[in-house]
Amino acid sequence: MKFQMDEAYNNASKHIAVLAFPFGTHAAPLLSLTRQLSDACPDAVFSFLSTQQSNTSTFPMKVDKIKPFNVRDGLPKEYMFKGNPHEPVEYFVKAVPGNFTEVLDEVVAKTGKSIDCLITDAFYAFGADIADELNVPWVALWTAGPRTLFVHMDTDFIRQQVGINGPQDKTLDFLPEFSAIRVADLPGITCGDFDAGYPVLLHKMRLALSRAAAIAANSYEDLDNTVVNMLKLRFNRYLNVGPFNLVSSSTDDDSHDCLDWLSKHEPASVVYISFGTVMMPPPEELQALCEALEESEFPFLWSFRGSPENELSSGFLERTSSKGKIVPWAPQQKILEHPSVGVFVSHGGWNSVLESICGGVPMIFRPFFGDQGLNTRTVEAIWGFGLELEGGTLTRGGAMKALKLTLCSEQGKQMRDKTRLEKELAYTQ
């Protein structure tokens, strides 16, 4: 382990250890928070611990006073990823907390700087034990939405009310502000394998989170205010410190000229499509989306992971070249802030919801797993600036209906107005 920041460690009066969850979009918000704290605390140095793969993608450039350190990912030698996004998580969960504590010990030994505070992803219940052993405060960052945290903390009560593997259409009218939420929208807390990696992490989190000195949340005060207030009653310090996408210093690289392309289109006319970094709709759904885009003739910008030539409909790229643009990466926040974007087709991850709010753009959802179903239902049924595809999957007819509704109808205009009002609240926090 090499240290290129000896001077920073030598000059620092405080040493803060930051433990990231290296999957999905968890590490980036934690780094954003760390950067803000670094700016606010010029005499502090931060050791940021995650896997090598996560650190490589999260740290695109050198960050003063924040040093990344790699922890073991727990994967067997010669491991080959076969498409199941949960499998690496299972291996990683088996490696914690030992992979973190061994690197923490090494950092302290080589820098001569003991830990003064521990900041971790809220998934890491073991943060409470490490902080107790070090006799330092533990701060947990919740990277998802307030409703998701609320249902995770109330999992036992919810299971008592609806049972295990109970009716999916039953509503949660026994919880304040949840009468529009159904069992089917919940993030796997009433069905599935409760001994798998994610459920185990979340169960331990429920037991430990009250021990945190503070819980920081990637949200803002006026979003879901009633639920936020209920969380504040439950925890000593529940602090909304987001949205991080408004302060993120991540790259705005537009090497594929997305913004110039958008500028050639009418206001609120373009469909922007991105399903995040983890999952992709199956081939038949991609085919259906291609058919809907081609038949509807709406201009579209698609951030597509993989090979569009091999994975999209034969001839689709050629037939839509005059109205569509497909790129391997796009500056998403800048795109959603562009006036020509009229709707965001998304998987419904929390970061994407916040980015859509900050861009003032309504959403069409195709959720896959985790909190995405609950985010989808919340945006559609409670906040009113998005909608889920019929049946929760992409079909030609369902996609065309959703696109026409959001881009061409009075209801779509109302959704856009609601999103822009929410945008004003996000920017004034």
TAKA-V529905 format. One record per backbone hydrogen bond with DSSP energy under -1.0 kcal/mol. NH is the residue of the N-H (numbers start at 1). CO is the residue of the C=O. If there is no record, write none. Layout:
nh=<NH	NH>
co=<CO	CO>
This chain:
nh=<9	10	11	13	14	16	17	18	19	20	26	30	31	32	33	34	35	36	37	38	39	40	41	44	45	46	47	48	49	50	55	56	57	58	59	66	67	69	71	79	87	90	91	92	93	94	95	99	101	102	104	105	106	107	108	109	110	111	112	116	118	119	120	121	122	124	125	127	128	130	131	132	133	134	135	136	139	140	141	142	149	150	151	152	153	154	155	158	159	160	161	162	163	165	172	175	178	181	183	184	185	186	188	196	200	201	202	203	204	205	206	207	208	209	211	212	213	214	215	216	217	218	219	223	228	229	230	231	232	233	234	235	239	241	242	246	247	248	257	261	262	263	264	265	268	269	269	270	271	272	273	274	285	286	287	288	289	290	291	292	293	294	295	296	297	300	301	302	303	304	311	312	316	319	320	323	324	325	327	332	335	336	337	338	341	342	343	344	345	346	353	354	355	356	357	358	359	361	363	364	365	366	372	375	376	377	378	379	380	381	382	383	384	385	387	389	392	399	400	401	402	403	404	405	406	407	408	409	413	414	415	416	417	418	419	420	421	422	423	424	425	426	427>
co=<5	6	7	43	43	45	117	47	119	49	23	26	27	28	29	30	31	32	33	34	35	36	37	41	14	65	16	67	18	69	51	52	53	54	55	63	46	48	50	76	84	86	87	88	89	90	92	95	97	98	100	101	102	103	104	105	106	107	108	15	137	17	139	19	141	121	123	124	125	126	127	128	129	130	131	131	118	214	120	216	145	146	147	148	149	150	152	154	155	156	157	158	159	190	181	172	175	178	170	168	182	183	186	193	196	197	198	199	200	201	202	203	204	205	208	209	138	138	237	140	239	142	217	220	224	225	226	227	228	229	230	231	215	217	219	243	244	244	254	257	258	259	261	262	339	266	340	340	299	343	301	345	282	282	283	284	285	286	287	288	289	290	291	292	293	323	271	325	273	327	307	308	313	315	316	320	320	300	302	330	331	332	333	335	338	270	270	362	272	364	349	350	351	352	353	354	355	356	385	344	387	346	369	371	372	373	374	375	376	377	378	378	379	379	363	365	389	395	396	397	398	399	400	401	402	403	404	405	409	410	411	412	413	414	415	416	417	418	419	420	421	422	423>
